[in-house]
Amino acid sequence: MKYDYIIAGAGCAGLSLVYKLLKTPELSNKSILIVDKDPKEENDRTWCFWEKETGPFQNTVIHEWNRLTFKNDKFTNTFDLKGYTYKMIRGIDFYIHVLQFIEQFDNVIFVKDEIKSFDVIENIAILKTASQTFKANYIFNSTGLMQPELSSKNTLLQHFLGWEIKTNTPFFNEKEATLMDFSVSQHHGTTFMYVLPTSKHTALVEYTLFTGELIPKEEYRKAIKAYIENDILLKEYEISHEEFGIIPMSSQQFPLHSKQQIIHIGTAGGNTKASSGYTFQFIQKNTDSIVEKLCNDTAPIKTLSLRDKMFQWYDSTLIEVIISGRMSGKEIFSRMFKKLSPEKILKFLDNESSITEDIKIMTSLPIQKFLPAGIKQLFQTSSK
């Protein structure tokens, strides 16, 4: 049997795409195969993002905030969001919501198996597992099988360990979240804390680093424990859940497709914002574009606009500045949040700012440190 679409990987990107395909009348009867070795029965990650309007997964949002704090050891900037709302979705809630919706459709099959390879033969996309071969008109790939070569010279790792904690007595202000707290030690490199209260009794506290290498798990835990006790000033609490994740933040360009029939999505398709690691909203924009192209009976291949390329250049320049040691992430984000409107920063990080707004962002940072990095990235891009 040949499927219309194979979804390789049932993470955020793969399931978002399936959900939107099935929500689209013109495409809801297409034959769809989802392949992933993971049954998606655990809360393996949390997505945070900001948006202006209610998105398609609003009913999976566990909490949202309109007041955020940026902090370092010299100043604190607490601000009210006007155009945006900051939101959190737990992985397990997202998986349950989408998989229960998928169960209504006989034209969708979920195969739990490990993906080994992709190929295209005579315009037919082919996916192989250890025991089976599947064919389709298109494969939408969110696995790491076809990603570019990543190294410490072109890539930072955003790695993090988070604790969901509970208190017996009311402690947290659930209306305000700490977006970044850089007051913690920077001895590993760019390091900050998130504090995201979801009620007066519960919060996600996350220790996040932008560095070239991981650290032992116990170091993350030691840092979180010290922060909770010494900075949040909370002595008695219960850890209800622990999560760990790694996101590549790379100046490398991820391929958008392979041989026309294999379309890369999610992090595999460059949907992770290289300068921040945010992914959720870029996935939604990309899957919307794919669905629109399929509805119009055109190849679902993304073409980069000049603005897309400009934002990629901004991102790769920032990555180069941090990797080269010209400035730390703490210095960069502290300058931005001290000099600029937070709403403009979020707009910039969403790739939705204007040229004029881009210039304001860039002039808030030292040109003597960013210009050499920007020129280097331009030359590297033009030589590819």
N, C-alpha and C positions, 0 to 999 in steps of 0.2 A: 504493500500500500504506500502511496505517496501522499503526504500531508500538504495542506496549503502552507502551514507555518509550523516550524519547530522552534520552541523556546528553550534554549540551552542555558539552564540555570534558573532556579525559582527563587531568586532574591527579590529585592525591591524593583529592579528594572524589569526582570522577566514577568513578575506577577502584575506589575503596573500595566505592562503592555497587554497581557492577556485580559485583564479586567476591562481595559478601554476598548479592546477589540470586541469583546462580548457585549459591551454597552452600546456599540455602534450597529444599528440595524443592518446596514449594508454588508457588514463583516461578521455578524454574530453566528452565522451558520457555517463559517469556514472550518475545515478540519484542523485541529491544533493539537500538537504533541508537546508536553512539557517534560523535560528530562533533568533530573537532579538526584544525586545520591542521598540528599538530606530530606527527610519527610516534613521538615518545617514545623516541628512540634515543640520547639524550645524558644524562650525569649533570648535570642542570641545577640541582639543589638538594639540600639535606640536611635531614632532619627530626630534631629531638631532642625528647624527651618523657620523662615519668616515668609509671610505672604500677605497680600493686600485684601484678597477676596477669599471666600470659602472654596477650598479645593475639593477634588473628588473623594478624598479619604478623610474628610472632616470628622465623620463619626467614629474614626479610630484614634482621634487625638485625645490623649490622656489628660493633657493640661495645656493652657496657653497663658501668656503673660503680655502685658502692655507696658511694663516697667522693667528696665534692665539696668545693670550696673557693670561698668568697666572699672578695673582697679589695678593700680600697681603700688609700689612702696612709697610713692611721692604724691599721688593724687587719686581721688575717686570721682568718677563721673556717673551719676545716676540720672537716667533720662526716661521720659515717657515717650513711647512710640505713638506716632500719630497716623501715619499711612500704613504701617505694618502691624502684624501680631506675630509674636514668637511662639512656636508650637512644638509639642513633643508627641511622637508616636512610638510606642513600644513595638518591637519586631513581632512578638507573638500575637498582638492584637491585629496587626496588619495581615499576617499570614492567615489567621482564622477567618477574618472578614473576607479576604479574596478567595480562599480555598472553599469556603462555604458557598460563596456565589458561583464559583466554577462548577460545583457539584450539580447545579441545575441543568447543565448542558451536556448532552450525550456526545457532542462533537469534540469534546476536550478529553484527552487522556493524559494521565500523569504516570510516568515511568520512573521508578526509583532505581537509578543505576549511575555508575561513574562514567563520565564522558571521556573518551580517549582521543578522538581526533575529528577534524572537519575536512571536507573536500568539496569540490565542485567538478562534476563530470557531465559534459554535454548539457550544460545549463541546469543541471539538477544538483541541489545542495544535499550533501550526504553527511550524516552524523554517525559515528561508530562508538559503541560502548564495548566493554570486554566481551559481551556475548551476542550483541545484536547490531544490525545496521538499519538506519532509518533514512528515508528520502523526503524531500520537500521542495516546494517552490522557493522558499526562503528559510534560512536559519537565522534567528536573532540570538546572538551570543553574548552572554554576560559573564563568561568564565575567563580565567587568566591564561587560556591556552595559546592565544595569538597576540599577546601584548608585546610592546617593544622592549628592548633590553634596558632594564633599569639598574642604575648603579649609584654609588655615593657621590659621583660627579654630577649627576643630573637629577637626583631624586632625594627628597626628604621623606621620612616616614612619619606620618601622624599616628602615634600609638597612644593608647589610653586604657586605663582601667578605672571602672566606676563602681561605686557602691550605692545601692538603694538602701537607705536607712530609715528606721522608724523610731519614734520616741513615744513614751507612755503619756507624757503631758504635752500640751500645745507648745510649740517652739518656733516654727518657721512662719515667715510671711509668704503665703502661697501666691500673693499677687506680684511679687518681685523676684527676679532671677538674676544671678551673677553670670554674665555672659563670658567674661574673662577676668581672672584675678592673677596678675603677674607678680604679686608681692611675694610669691614663693621663691625658693632658691632656683637659680638658673645654672647651676653647676653642670648639668647634663646638656644644656643648650636651651632653646626656646621652650619654656615650661609655664603652664598656667592651670588654674582650677576652674571648673564649672560648678555652680551650685544651683540646682533647679528644683525648688520646692513644689510638690504636687498637692500638698495639703498642709495643714498646721502640724501634722504628725509625721510627714514623709518628705523625702527629698532624694534626688540623685546627685551625688558628689563625685566628680570625675577628675582624675589627674591626667593631663594631656601634655604630650611633648611633640615638638617638631624637630627630630634629630635624624642622624644617619643610621643609628643602630638602636636596637631594643635594649632594655635593661632587665635585670632579674625581676620576676613577678613580686617578690617580697619587697623590693624597693618601691614599687607603686603603692603597695598596701601600707608600707611604713609612712610614706608621704601623705596618703589620705588620712590615716589615723592621726598623724601629727596636726594636720590642717583642721580636722574636725575638732580636736581638743584645744588647740592653741589659737586658732583664728576664728572659727565659728563659736568657740567656747561652749561646746557640747560634750559632756562627760558620759552621760548614760544614753545608749542607743543600741538598737539591734540591726544587724546587717541582714536584710531580707533577700538580696540578690547581688551578684557580682557579674560584671560584663567586661570583656576585653576585646579590643579591636585594633586593626592596623589598616591605614589608608595611605596609598602612595600619593605624594604631592610632587609631581614631576614636570620638568621642562621638556621632557620627551613628548612627541606628538603621537597619540594613540590612533591607530588606523580606524577609519570610520566603517570600512567594509573590506571584504576580501573576495575578489572575483565576482563582484556584483550580487551574488546570491547569499553571501554570509554577511549579515549586518551586525556590527558590534554596538552594544548598548550598555548602559550603566558605566561603571568605572572602565570596563574594557573598551568602551566607545568614547572615552574622553569626557564623560559626564560628571566627573569629580573636579570641582574647582581647585586648580593646582595651588592657589595661594591660601586657601582656607580649609580645604578638605570637605566643604559642604557639597552634598550630592543629590539629596532628595528632590529639590525643586528643579534641578537641571534634568533629572530623569523624567520628571513629569512633562517638561517642555519638549524633550526629545521624543517621548512616546506619543505625545499629541501630534507632533509633526509626522511621525511614521504612520499613524492612523489616517491622518488627512491625505497623505500621498497614496496609501492603499485604497482609500475611498475613491480617489480620482484615477485609479488604475494606472498609477505611475510607480516607478521603482522607488522604494522607501530609503533612498540613499541621501544622506545629508550632505549639502554643499556648504562650505564655510563662506560666510559673507566677509567683507572687509572688517566690519565691526567685530565679528567672531575672532578673526585673526589678530586684531588689535588687543582684545582681551586676553588671548593666549599669550601675546607678547608681554603684556603687563604682568601676567602670572609668572611666566618663565623668568622675567627680570627680577621679580621679588624672590623667587626661589634661588636664583644665582647670587643675589645680594646676601642671603642668609648662609648658603653653602660656602661662599667665599670668605665669610667672616667680616664683610664690610659693615654690616649692622646685624643686630640680633632681632628676632621676631618681637621681642619685648619692646625694643626701641622703636620699631616700625609702627606697631599697633598703638603704642602709647602716644606717639606723635599725632597719629591720625585721630584718635579719640579725644585728644586734648585740643586740637585745632579745628576740627571739622564737626559738622552736624552728624550725629549718629545715623540719622535717616539717610543721609547722602552716602555714608560708608556702606550701609546695608544695600543700598541701591547699586553702588559700584560693585560690591561683592556678588550681586545678583546678575551682573552683566547687563544692567538696564540703565546705566547712567548715560548722560549726553557727553559730547566732546568737551563742552565747557566745564561740566562737572568732573570729567577725567582730569582736566588740567588743574583744577583746584585740589584734587587728591594728590596729584604728582608734585605740585609746588609746596605741599605741606611736608614733603620729604627732602632730604639733602641731595641736590642734583649731582654733587661731586661723587657721591657714592652710588647713585642709581644709573647715571649716564654711562659709565664704562660697562656696567652689567647689561644695560639695555642694548648697547652697540654690539657686545659679544653675542647676545641672543639673536640679534638681527642677522649677523653674519652666519651663525650656525644654522638658522632657519633657511636662509637663502642658498646655503651650500648643500642642503638635503635634496 
